[in-house]
Structure formats: C-alpha cells, structure tokens
Amino acid sequence: MIERELYLKRIRPFIDTDMVKVMTGMRRSGKSIMLELIKGELLKRGVKSCQLVSLNFEDMCYIPLLTAATLYNELIKRAQSFSGKAYFFLDEIQEVKDWEKCVNSLRVAIDCDIYITGSNAKLLSGELATYLAGRYIEFEIFPFSFAEFIDLYRSSAPNADNAECFKAYLTFGGMPYLANLNWQKEACNQYLHDLFSSVVIKDIVKRGNIRDVDLLERIVFYSINHVGKPFSAASIVKFLKSEHRKVSTETVINYLRYCCESFLFHRVKREDLPGKQLLSVNEKYYVADHGIRQAMCGNNMQDINQILENIVCMELLRRGFSVTVGKMGAKEIDFAATKDGKKIYVQVAYMLASDDTIEREFGVLLEVADNFPKYVISLDEFDMSRDGVIHKNVRDFLLDDDWS
C-alpha cells in the first residue's frame, strides 16, 4: 500500500478531534485507501482494533442501514460493545438518507472520532451546513500523483527510470487499482472503461436525474477531447447542432456541473491578472485522470500538449493550490496558482523546439510584474531558464517538493 503522505500530513492534526473528517473525490481515486492508512496511524498510537468500526455503503449487506436512524442505532450498539473511544469509518456515506443527522447525533451522544468519504461534491452542501457547520474539515483525494505512481510502478518494474515511469504514467494515469492488473494494457483499458461508465451512470445520471444519457455522453466526450482548451456551453451547443442534436445552453451548463460535482472534471476559470478579476467566459475543463481519457479516446500521445497541461493542473490542485488561467491582454498563462497568499505561474509546452515557441512561452511570463516564481515546463532535457523564469522538465517539476 502506498503511503499517501501528502494527505496524511494534512489529516494528522485533526485525528482525535471532534471535527468530522470528510474525504471527497472521484470513485476509485483512493478514498478507501486513505481510510485504511488512517486506521494504521491509529493502531500505531495504541488504539485497539476493536475500536475501529468500518462500514462501506456500496456493500449490499448494509442496505438495512441506509437511513439515519438505523445507522445511528447500529453504530451506538457497536460502540457499546467495547470500552474506550469509538472510531467510525463510513465509506460512500452519500448512500445513507439524511446521514448528516446521524453523524451529528453521534458527535453529541458518545465519545467518537468520525471519518467519512463520498463521491459527490454535493456531500458538502445543503443540510450539512446546518447540522455540521464549522464541525467538519474536507480533504479532496485525487488519483495518484506521478511521485506515487513511480512507487507503485517500480514494485513490478524495479529497474524503470523516471523517463520510463513517466511514459507509462502518460498512458495509464493514476487510478490506484491498476497495479493489481500488473499494468497489462488491455486489462487496464477495460477497467478504466468500466470505471468511466460507473462514474457516468452512478454519479452523474442518477444524481442529476438525467434521462438523455446519450446527450450526456456526447457532452462528456466533447469535454474530454477538449481538455485544456477554452470553450463555452454555447460552443458545445453549436457542435451538437452540427450532429443534429438540439440542446439548450442551460442543459449543457447543468450537465457540466454534474460532471464537476462527481469529480470527473475540474473547472478552471480565467483570471484577468492586471485587473485581478475572474472572467466568466471560455473556462477550461480538466479530467480528473488522464488515463481515463486514454481509455476512452485513445489519443493521449497525439494530444501530448493537452495531456501535459492536464497532469500539471491536477498536480497543482492535488497540492492545495487554487488555480486559474491567467489572462494578460491578448495572451494567456496556462496556470496562475495561489496557496497561502503565495503564487506561482506555470506555462506548459511539449517541446521548446523553435525560437518562436521559446519566445511565446517565456515572453508572457516576463510581462508579469510581481516577483512570484515563474515556470516553463516541457519535456526538454536541457535547462533553458532565462531572465528569472525557471525552465524544468515536466518530470522534475512533478517530483519537486518545493516550487517556491
């Protein structure tokens, strides 16, 4: 099991506090793994295994517990079967009706520490704000980073260097389960196909009450093919019209929102950097895992610039940055990322193969007046840093612990 230290170091300060720890993220992105890692932390601290109570609500044996009252009674009964603090691990809690009432009541009734996971961003809306306001902390769990992927991939290919690992990462992406398939291309492709269907059917169609599944799939495929490219709902409407499908702009907007709520896509807004204003047109969408894109479209290597941009965007989000696309007049910076009051600017390119490309990638960063770090990221092996702008190979950038 990969020790996901990036998340553990964020979670540790809240262990044994009355804050409810909420882990969200796309299905199969590693939320259940995080619960197991937290259990390991508790056992190291001397907590007895009998104090760890785990329920996964995707398991049919827990169907009788899918209401707040029945779940509450069951957990109280289990907590009374041993002495000491109870630690509850509730996986895919959104399957439980009115789960917020149950969790809040447990906090009040007994000495307990609660960890929950869910696959929909709406988990943190609605009644949660009423019942648990100020009493929960959220951690979004992403598929494996390149650094985590290396640890996993080298368990079956111990002699693989970083370049070979990155080539595999471009194809397979970071879904944790793929290691169980020993990186067999056909098996991994089938798994990612099925995972995509699971996300679409279970998380988007069901929760959005969508009847026209074919329309949803067309919108999703359009968005997956256009990761990293600015587009609007109106442009999708125009595209669908060319395919003789009539749809309103509002419907497209709602479908894209459902995709983001299920963590399949991440929307990145554009920001006018000189005016420090967010713009509401031509946003960009990035897919949570580029391996899913490869499985569904099969053209990651042909669209390598888009995929590198997608990987960098996910790494920025994974590390807790707030990300926008920076606009400088008619020019754009791929990412302006902010965290703890500090900022970095990142341009992503496949190769800096010509003077025009070098001028385009470096030039826009040189127009930014502040002194925050500025990066150009590419697959080039030679350092082309100049005028205070740092150039890095994408592998080195992803493996760098400190971008400051």
C-alpha positions in Angstrom: 0.0 0.0 0.0 1.4 3.4 -1.0 1.8 5.8 2.0 -0.1 8.9 0.8 1.9 11.2 2.9 0.6 14.4 1.1 -2.8 13.7 2.6 -1.8 12.1 5.9 0.2 15.2 7.0 -2.9 17.3 6.4 -5.2 14.9 8.3 -2.9 14.1 11.3 -3.6 17.4 13.1 -7.3 16.6 13.2 -7.1 13.0 14.4 -8.8 12.6 17.8 -10.6 15.9 17.5 -14.3 16.3 17.3 -14.1 17.6 13.7 -15.7 15.2 11.2 -13.1 14.3 8.6 -14.7 14.3 5.1 -12.8 12.8 2.2 -14.2 13.5 -1.2 -13.1 12.6 -4.7 -14.0 10.6 -7.8 -14.9 7.0 -7.4 -11.9 4.7 -7.1 -9.5 7.6 -6.6 -8.2 6.1 -3.3 -10.6 7.4 -0.6 -11.0 3.9 0.9 -7.2 3.5 0.9 -6.9 6.7 2.9 -9.3 5.2 5.5 -7.0 2.2 5.8 -4.0 4.4 6.1 -5.7 6.4 8.9 -6.5 3.2 10.7 -2.8 2.3 10.5 -2.0 5.6 12.1 -4.4 5.0 15.0 -3.1 1.5 15.6 0.4 2.9 15.9 -0.9 5.3 18.5 -2.2 2.5 20.6 -5.8 2.4 19.6 -7.2 -1.2 19.7 -8.5 -2.7 16.5 -11.9 -3.4 18.2 -12.4 0.4 18.5 -12.2 0.8 14.7 -15.7 0.5 13.2 -15.9 0.4 9.4 -18.9 0.3 7.1 -18.8 0.6 3.3 -22.3 1.5 2.0 -21.6 0.2 -1.5 -21.7 -3.3 0.1 -25.3 -4.7 -0.2 -25.1 -6.2 3.3 -25.5 -2.7 4.7 -28.8 -1.9 2.8 -30.7 -2.1 6.1 -28.6 0.7 7.5 -29.2 3.3 4.7 -31.3 5.6 6.9 -30.0 7.9 9.5 -32.0 6.3 12.3 -31.0 2.7 11.6 -27.3 3.6 11.1 -27.3 5.6 14.3 -28.7 2.7 16.3 -26.2 0.3 14.8 -23.2 2.4 15.5 -24.3 3.2 19.1 -24.7 -0.6 19.6 -21.2 -1.3 18.3 -19.6 1.4 20.3 -21.2 0.0 23.5 -19.6 -3.4 22.8 -16.1 -2.2 23.8 -14.6 0.3 26.2 -12.8 3.5 25.1 -13.3 5.9 22.2 -15.1 4.8 19.0 -13.5 5.5 15.6 -16.1 5.4 12.8 -15.1 4.9 9.2 -18.1 5.4 6.9 -17.3 4.8 3.2 -19.6 6.3 0.5 -21.8 7.9 3.1 -24.0 9.7 0.5 -25.9 6.4 0.1 -27.4 6.9 3.5 -30.5 9.1 3.6 -30.1 12.1 6.0 -26.6 10.9 7.0 -25.8 14.4 8.3 -28.3 13.9 11.2 -26.8 10.6 12.1 -23.2 11.9 12.2 -24.1 15.0 14.2 -26.1 12.9 16.7 -23.1 10.5 17.2 -20.9 13.5 17.9 -23.3 14.6 20.7 -24.1 11.2 22.1 -20.8 9.4 22.5 -17.0 9.9 22.6 -16.1 9.2 19.0 -13.9 10.2 16.0 -15.6 10.2 12.6 -14.1 9.7 9.1 -16.4 9.7 6.1 -16.0 9.5 2.3 -18.2 10.5 -0.6 -18.1 10.7 -4.4 -20.1 13.8 -4.9 -19.4 17.4 -4.1 -23.0 17.9 -3.0 -22.0 15.9 0.0 -20.9 19.2 1.4 -23.9 21.2 0.6 -27.5 21.6 1.9 -28.2 20.2 5.3 -24.5 19.6 6.1 -24.1 23.3 6.5 -26.9 23.3 9.1 -26.0 20.2 11.1 -22.3 20.3 10.9 -21.4 23.9 10.3 -17.9 24.6 11.5 -17.5 21.0 12.6 -16.1 19.3 9.6 -12.9 19.5 7.5 -12.7 18.4 3.9 -9.9 16.7 2.1 -10.2 16.1 -1.7 -8.5 12.8 -2.7 -7.1 12.7 -6.2 -5.8 9.8 -8.2 -2.1 9.0 -7.8 0.5 11.7 -8.5 3.5 10.9 -10.6 5.6 10.5 -7.5 3.1 8.0 -6.1 2.8 6.3 -9.5 6.6 5.7 -9.5 6.5 3.9 -6.2 3.7 1.7 -7.4 5.1 1.1 -10.9 8.5 0.2 -9.7 7.1 -2.5 -7.5 6.6 -4.5 -10.7 9.4 -2.8 -12.8 12.1 -2.1 -10.3 14.7 -1.1 -12.9 12.5 1.5 -14.6 14.0 5.0 -14.6 11.9 8.2 -14.2 11.6 8.6 -18.0 10.2 5.1 -18.5 7.8 5.6 -15.5 6.5 8.8 -17.0 5.9 7.2 -20.3 3.8 4.6 -18.5 2.1 7.3 -16.5 1.0 9.2 -19.7 -0.8 6.0 -20.8 -2.2 4.5 -17.6 -2.8 7.6 -15.4 -3.1 7.4 -11.7 -6.0 5.2 -10.7 -4.8 3.1 -7.8 -6.3 -0.3 -8.8 -4.3 -0.6 -12.0 -1.3 -2.0 -10.1 -3.5 -5.1 -9.3 -3.7 -5.7 -13.1 0.1 -5.7 -13.4 -0.1 -2.8 -16.0 -1.5 -5.1 -18.7 -2.6 -2.7 -21.2 -5.8 -4.4 -22.4 -6.9 -5.2 -18.8 -6.2 -1.6 -17.6 -8.1 -0.2 -20.6 -11.1 -2.3 -19.8 -11.0 -1.3 -16.1 -10.8 2.4 -17.0 -13.7 2.0 -19.5 -15.8 0.4 -16.7 -14.8 3.0 -14.2 -15.9 5.7 -16.6 -19.3 4.0 -17.0 -19.6 3.7 -13.3 -18.9 7.4 -12.8 -21.3 8.4 -15.6 -24.1 6.0 -14.7 -23.9 6.0 -10.9 -22.8 9.5 -10.0 -24.0 11.8 -12.9 -27.1 10.2 -14.4 -28.5 9.0 -11.1 -27.9 12.2 -9.0 -28.7 14.5 -11.9 -31.9 12.6 -12.7 -30.7 12.6 -16.3 -32.9 10.9 -18.9 -31.0 11.5 -22.1 -27.8 9.5 -21.4 -26.7 9.7 -25.0 -26.7 13.5 -24.8 -24.7 13.4 -21.6 -22.1 11.1 -23.2 -21.7 13.4 -26.2 -21.1 16.4 -23.9 -18.6 14.4 -21.8 -16.7 13.2 -24.8 -16.5 16.7 -26.3 -15.1 18.0 -22.9 -12.6 15.1 -22.6 -11.3 15.8 -26.1 -11.0 19.5 -25.4 -9.2 19.3 -22.0 -7.0 22.4 -21.6 -8.8 24.3 -24.4 -11.1 27.2 -23.6 -14.7 26.5 -24.6 -18.2 27.6 -23.6 -21.5 25.9 -23.3 -22.5 27.8 -26.5 -19.7 26.1 -28.4 -20.9 22.7 -27.3 -24.5 23.6 -28.4 -23.1 24.6 -31.8 -21.1 21.3 -32.0 -24.2 19.2 -31.1 -26.3 21.1 -33.6 -23.8 20.0 -36.3 -24.6 16.5 -35.2 -28.3 17.2 -35.5 -28.9 17.3 -31.7 -30.9 20.2 -30.3 -30.0 21.2 -26.7 -30.2 24.4 -24.7 -27.2 26.2 -23.3 -28.7 25.8 -19.8 -28.8 22.0 -20.2 -25.2 21.9 -21.2 -24.2 24.0 -18.2 -26.1 21.7 -15.9 -24.6 18.6 -17.3 -21.1 20.0 -17.0 -21.9 21.0 -13.4 -23.0 17.4 -12.6 -19.7 16.2 -14.1 -17.7 18.5 -11.8 -19.8 17.5 -8.8 -18.9 13.9 -9.5 -15.2 15.0 -9.7 -14.9 13.7 -13.2 -13.9 17.2 -14.4 -12.4 20.2 -12.7 -13.4 23.6 -14.0 -10.7 26.3 -14.1 -11.8 29.9 -14.5 -9.9 32.6 -16.4 -8.5 35.5 -14.5 -7.5 38.9 -15.7 -4.2 39.2 -13.9 -3.7 43.0 -14.2 -7.3 43.7 -13.1 -7.4 40.8 -10.6 -10.8 39.8 -11.8 -12.3 36.4 -12.6 -13.8 36.1 -16.1 -17.0 34.1 -16.7 -16.3 33.2 -20.3 -14.4 30.4 -22.1 -13.4 28.5 -19.0 -11.3 25.3 -19.2 -12.1 21.8 -18.0 -9.6 19.2 -17.0 -10.3 15.5 -16.5 -9.5 14.0 -13.0 -7.4 11.2 -14.5 -5.8 11.4 -17.9 -5.7 7.6 -18.0 -9.5 7.6 -18.4 -9.1 9.9 -21.4 -6.6 7.5 -23.0 -9.0 4.6 -22.4 -12.0 6.5 -23.9 -10.3 8.4 -26.7 -7.0 6.6 -27.3 -5.1 9.7 -28.4 -3.1 10.9 -25.4 0.2 10.8 -27.2 -1.2 12.7 -30.2 -2.6 15.4 -27.9 0.5 15.3 -25.7 0.5 19.1 -25.0 -3.1 18.9 -23.7 -2.2 15.9 -21.5 0.9 17.5 -20.0 -1.2 20.5 -19.2 -3.9 18.3 -17.6 -1.2 16.5 -15.5 0.2 19.8 -14.3 -3.2 21.2 -13.4 -4.1 18.1 -11.4 -0.8 18.3 -9.5 -1.4 22.0 -8.6 -4.9 21.1 -7.3 -3.6 18.0 -5.5 -1.1 20.2 -3.6 -3.9 22.5 -2.5 -3.4 25.4 -4.9 -6.3 27.5 -6.2 -5.9 27.5 -10.0 -6.9 30.0 -12.7 -5.9 30.6 -16.3 -4.1 33.9 -16.3 -5.0 36.4 -18.9 -2.5 39.1 -19.9 -4.2 41.2 -22.5 -4.5 39.0 -25.6 -2.0 36.5 -24.2 -2.6 33.7 -21.6 -0.6 32.0 -18.9 -1.7 28.4 -18.6 -1.9 28.5 -14.8 -1.8 31.2 -12.1 -1.9 29.2 -8.9 -2.3 30.6 -5.4 -1.8 29.0 -2.0 -1.4 30.6 1.5 -1.1 34.0 -0.1 1.7 33.0 -2.4 1.5 32.5 -6.2 3.3 30.7 -9.0 2.9 31.0 -12.7 3.2 28.0 -15.0 3.5 27.6 -18.8 3.3 24.1 -20.2 4.6 23.1 -23.6 5.5 19.8 -25.2 8.9 20.8 -26.6 10.7 24.2 -26.9 11.7 23.3 -30.4 11.9 26.8 -32.0 12.7 30.4 -31.2 9.1 31.3 -31.7 7.9 28.7 -29.2 10.5 29.8 -26.7 9.5 33.5 -27.1 5.8 32.6 -26.7 6.2 30.5 -23.6 8.8 32.8 -21.8 7.6 36.1 -23.1 4.2 36.2 -21.5 5.7 35.3 -18.1 8.2 38.1 -18.4 5.2 40.5 -18.7 4.0 39.6 -15.1 5.2 42.4 -12.8 5.4 40.6 -9.5 8.3 38.5 -8.1 6.5 35.2 -7.6 8.1 32.1 -9.2 7.5 31.7 -12.9 8.0 28.3 -14.6 8.1 27.0 -18.1 7.5 23.2 -18.1 8.3 20.9 -21.0 9.7 17.5 -22.0 13.0 19.1 -23.0 16.0 17.5 -21.2 18.2 20.7 -21.2 17.7 23.6 -18.8 16.6 26.7 -20.8 15.9 29.0 -17.9 16.4 32.7 -18.6 15.7 36.2 -17.2 14.4 34.8 -13.9 12.0 32.4 -15.5 12.7 28.8 -14.4 12.6 26.1 -17.1 12.1 22.5 -15.9 11.5 19.1 -17.4 7.9 18.1 -16.5 9.1 15.0 -14.6 11.4 17.1 -12.4 8.6 19.7 -11.8 6.2 17.0 -10.7 8.7 15.4 -8.4 9.9 18.7 -6.8 8.6 19.1 -3.3 9.0 22.8 -3.2 8.1 25.2 -6.0 8.8 28.4 -4.0 
